[in-house]
Structure formats: structure tokens, C-alpha cells
Amino acid sequence: MRKGPTWFEFILWQELRRKQFGVRFRRQEPIGPYIADFVCLSKMLIIELDGESHDDPIYDAMRDAWFHDHGFFVLRIDNDHIRDDLEGALNLIKQALEDPQSIRDPQNLERL
């Protein structure tokens, strides 16, 4: 995946690498035993795009728990959200960078 991103990863990476959020993101970054789709180390934010390769909710929950135990906040965004509402997905990322706790609100989770 590091050399061949999915279309959704490519589209999001083009937005994240422009530094429109004022922070640096890395793509396909090894963190412990896992590889995060995108990470902003200064904000301890991991963005995971969920598509066909994320069809095992138990594995995803285990990864998320490991990241959380190591101080990261994980924002999961469905590929469909990137396709259907890229601007909305970017707004969620901005919100997570500013106040990750607000993303945990059930009303915000419905938008993911």
C-alpha cells in the first residue's frame, strides 16, 4: 500500500499534503506493529480510511485500542465519505485536529 495508494487515499493525500491544516501529515506511517494510513504526529491524530481492506471490525478495534493506548486519536472515515463529500471529510479532519473529543459525540459519528 505504501507505493500504490487506493484512489481514496490518493485524493485525501493530495489535500493533506498541501498543509492547509497548518500541520504535517505522513502517509502509510509505521507506528508500532501497525501502519497508519495517515498520521499527524504533532497532534497525535491517525486517519484511517475504511474500504475493502477494513472488513474485519475486530482487527480494526484491536488496532484502534493499541493506538489509543499509545496516545493517539483515531479518526475513521469511510471511503464513500471521501467520494461523496470530500469537503465534509476535510471539515471532520479539521475538527479532529482542533478538538478530538468533539468527534466522539454521537451526532458527529453519524456523519462518518
C-alpha positions as CSV (number, residue, x, y, z in Angstrom):
1,M,0.0,0.0,0.0
2,R,2.9,2.4,0.5
3,K,3.7,2.5,-3.2
4,G,0.2,2.0,-4.5
5,P,-2.4,4.0,-2.7
6,T,-6.1,3.5,-3.3
7,W,-7.9,6.2,-5.2
8,F,-9.4,7.4,-2.0
9,E,-6.0,7.6,-0.3
10,F,-4.6,9.4,-3.2
11,I,-7.4,12.0,-3.2
12,L,-7.1,12.6,0.6
13,W,-3.3,12.7,0.4
14,Q,-3.4,15.5,-2.2
15,E,-5.4,17.6,0.3
16,L,-3.4,16.7,3.4
17,R,0.0,17.3,1.8
18,R,-1.0,20.9,0.8
19,K,-0.6,21.7,4.5
20,Q,-4.0,23.5,4.6
21,F,-4.4,22.5,8.2
22,G,-1.1,24.0,9.3
23,V,0.4,20.7,10.4
24,R,2.4,17.9,8.7
25,F,0.8,14.6,7.8
26,R,2.6,11.4,6.9
27,R,1.2,8.7,4.7
28,Q,1.5,4.9,5.4
29,E,3.5,5.5,8.5
30,P,4.7,2.6,10.6
31,I,3.6,3.0,14.2
32,G,4.4,0.1,16.5
33,P,3.2,-3.1,14.9
34,Y,0.8,-1.3,12.6
35,I,0.9,1.0,9.6
36,A,-1.4,4.1,9.8
37,D,-3.0,5.4,6.6
38,F,-2.2,9.0,7.6
39,V,-0.8,10.4,10.8
40,C,-0.1,13.9,12.2
41,L,2.4,13.2,14.9
42,S,2.3,16.7,16.4
43,K,-1.4,16.3,17.1
44,M,-1.3,12.5,17.7
45,L,-4.0,12.1,15.1
46,I,-4.3,9.0,12.9
47,I,-6.7,9.0,10.0
48,E,-7.8,5.6,8.7
49,L,-9.8,5.3,5.5
50,D,-12.2,2.4,5.7
51,G,-12.8,0.5,2.5
52,E,-12.5,-3.1,1.3
53,S,-9.3,-3.7,3.3
54,H,-11.1,-2.8,6.5
55,D,-13.6,-5.6,6.6
56,D,-12.5,-7.0,9.9
57,P,-14.1,-4.9,12.7
58,I,-12.3,-7.0,15.4
59,Y,-8.9,-6.3,13.9
60,D,-9.7,-2.6,13.4
61,A,-10.9,-2.4,17.1
62,M,-7.6,-4.0,18.2
63,R,-5.6,-1.6,16.2
64,D,-7.6,1.4,17.4
65,A,-7.1,0.2,21.0
66,W,-3.4,-0.1,20.5
67,F,-3.1,3.4,19.0
68,H,-5.3,4.8,21.8
69,D,-3.2,3.1,24.5
70,H,-0.2,4.9,22.9
71,G,-1.8,8.3,23.0
72,F,-3.3,8.6,19.5
73,F,-6.7,9.6,18.5
74,V,-8.0,7.6,15.5
75,L,-10.4,9.2,13.1
76,R,-12.0,6.6,10.8
77,I,-13.5,7.9,7.6
78,D,-15.4,5.7,5.1
79,N,-14.2,5.8,1.5
80,D,-17.7,6.7,0.5
81,H,-17.4,9.9,2.5
82,I,-14.3,10.8,0.6
83,R,-16.1,10.1,-2.7
84,D,-19.4,11.8,-1.9
85,D,-18.4,14.6,0.4
86,L,-14.7,15.4,0.4
87,E,-15.2,18.8,1.8
88,G,-17.2,17.3,4.7
89,A,-14.4,14.8,5.4
90,L,-11.9,17.6,5.4
91,N,-14.0,19.5,7.9
92,L,-14.1,16.4,10.2
93,I,-10.3,16.3,10.0
94,K,-10.0,20.0,10.8
95,Q,-12.4,19.4,13.8
96,A,-10.4,16.4,15.0
97,L,-7.2,18.5,14.9
98,E,-8.8,21.3,16.9
99,D,-10.9,19.2,19.3
100,P,-10.7,15.4,19.0
101,Q,-13.2,14.9,21.8
102,S,-15.9,16.6,19.8
103,I,-15.7,13.8,17.2
104,R,-16.7,11.2,19.8
105,D,-20.1,12.9,20.2
106,P,-22.7,10.5,18.7
107,Q,-24.1,13.3,16.4
108,N,-20.7,13.7,14.8
109,L,-20.1,9.9,14.4
110,E,-23.3,9.7,12.3
111,R,-21.5,11.9,9.7
112,L,-18.6,9.4,9.4
